[in-house]
Amino acid sequence: MSTDQLIGVWKAIDVDPTNGLIDIGEFGRFMKKGHTEKGKTWQERNMEANKERRQSIEEDMNKLVGRDVTRRIESIAVATDEEAVAMSTLLNEAMGETLRDIDPAARSFFKLFKKMVSTK
């Protein structure tokens, strides 16, 4: 760097050219201009690691409580009325066969469910 270039930089740093001195604030601002990015601080790295751990725990919890099932079935279309009637008919017939030893007036879906669960 030539002397003229150095004097030019000095003049750019010195915002108060009346005294010809560079104070600490002027020098600090000058040094920050050429400062490269340090990267993430330890706090930022720690926060990212904690966020990743939290997401992993949330994913595990979602699987445990069935939230992942809810997400998986979102793309399945709602059954038509005809499909719902067909399924209802099928379940009513199954209830009649499974609960044939119970009076037809006393049959209920709860009793069908209870019997299905107890036979597992």
C-alpha positions as CSV (number, residue, x, y, z in Angstrom):
1,M,0.0,0.0,0.0
2,S,1.4,3.4,-0.9
3,T,1.7,6.3,1.5
4,D,-1.0,8.2,-0.4
5,Q,-3.4,5.2,-0.1
6,L,-2.7,4.9,3.6
7,I,-3.4,8.6,4.1
8,G,-6.6,8.2,2.1
9,V,-7.7,5.3,4.4
10,W,-6.8,7.4,7.4
11,K,-9.0,10.3,6.2
12,A,-11.8,7.8,5.6
13,I,-11.6,6.6,9.1
14,D,-11.2,10.0,10.7
15,V,-14.7,11.5,10.7
16,D,-13.5,14.6,12.5
17,P,-10.5,15.7,10.4
18,T,-9.9,18.9,12.4
19,N,-7.7,17.2,14.9
20,G,-6.1,14.5,12.7
21,L,-6.6,11.8,15.4
22,I,-8.6,8.6,15.2
23,D,-10.5,7.9,18.3
24,I,-11.5,4.4,19.5
25,G,-15.0,4.6,18.1
26,E,-13.8,5.6,14.6
27,F,-11.2,2.8,14.7
28,G,-13.8,0.3,15.9
29,R,-16.2,1.1,13.1
30,F,-13.3,0.9,10.6
31,M,-12.3,-2.6,11.9
32,K,-15.9,-3.9,11.8
33,K,-16.1,-3.1,8.1
34,G,-13.5,-5.7,7.2
35,H,-14.5,-8.2,9.9
36,T,-15.6,-11.6,8.6
37,E,-18.6,-13.5,10.0
38,K,-17.6,-15.6,13.0
39,G,-20.3,-18.2,12.6
40,K,-22.8,-19.2,15.2
41,T,-22.3,-18.4,18.8
42,W,-22.4,-21.2,21.4
43,Q,-25.9,-20.1,22.4
44,E,-27.1,-20.4,18.9
45,R,-25.5,-23.8,18.5
46,N,-27.0,-24.9,21.8
47,M,-30.5,-23.6,20.8
48,E,-30.3,-25.6,17.5
49,A,-29.3,-28.8,19.2
50,N,-32.1,-28.4,21.8
51,K,-34.6,-27.7,18.9
52,E,-33.5,-30.9,17.2
53,R,-33.8,-32.9,20.4
54,R,-37.3,-31.4,21.1
55,Q,-38.4,-32.3,17.5
56,S,-37.2,-35.9,17.9
57,I,-39.0,-36.2,21.2
58,E,-42.2,-34.7,19.7
59,E,-42.1,-37.1,16.8
60,D,-41.7,-40.1,19.2
61,M,-44.6,-38.8,21.3
62,N,-46.8,-38.2,18.2
63,K,-46.3,-41.9,17.3
64,L,-47.1,-43.0,20.8
65,V,-50.3,-41.1,21.1
66,G,-51.4,-41.7,17.5
67,R,-51.0,-38.3,15.9
68,D,-48.9,-39.8,13.1
69,V,-52.0,-41.9,12.2
70,T,-54.1,-38.8,11.9
71,R,-51.5,-37.3,9.5
72,R,-51.4,-40.5,7.5
73,I,-55.1,-40.7,7.0
74,E,-55.6,-37.0,6.0
75,S,-55.1,-37.9,2.3
76,I,-57.8,-40.7,2.3
77,A,-61.1,-39.6,0.8
78,V,-64.2,-39.6,3.0
79,A,-66.5,-42.5,2.3
80,T,-69.6,-41.9,0.2
81,D,-73.0,-42.5,1.7
82,E,-73.3,-45.8,-0.3
83,E,-70.0,-47.0,1.2
84,A,-71.1,-46.0,4.7
85,V,-74.4,-47.8,4.3
86,A,-72.6,-50.9,3.1
87,M,-70.2,-50.9,6.1
88,S,-73.1,-50.3,8.5
89,T,-75.0,-53.2,7.0
90,L,-72.0,-55.5,7.2
91,L,-71.4,-54.6,10.9
92,N,-75.1,-55.0,11.7
93,E,-75.0,-58.5,10.2
94,A,-71.8,-59.3,12.1
95,M,-73.5,-58.1,15.3
96,G,-76.5,-60.4,14.6
97,E,-74.2,-63.4,14.0
98,T,-71.8,-62.7,16.9
99,L,-74.5,-61.8,19.5
100,R,-77.0,-64.4,18.4
101,D,-77.3,-65.8,22.0
102,I,-78.5,-62.3,23.1
103,D,-82.1,-61.1,22.7
104,P,-82.2,-59.0,19.5
105,A,-83.8,-56.1,21.4
106,A,-80.8,-56.1,23.9
107,R,-78.1,-56.2,21.3
108,S,-75.9,-53.1,21.0
109,F,-72.7,-52.0,19.3
110,F,-71.1,-51.7,22.7
111,K,-71.8,-55.4,23.4
112,L,-70.4,-56.3,20.0
113,F,-67.3,-54.3,20.6
114,K,-66.8,-55.8,24.1
115,K,-67.2,-59.3,22.7
116,M,-64.7,-58.6,19.9
117,V,-62.1,-57.2,22.3
118,S,-62.5,-60.2,24.7
119,T,-61.9,-62.7,21.9
120,K,-58.5,-61.3,21.0
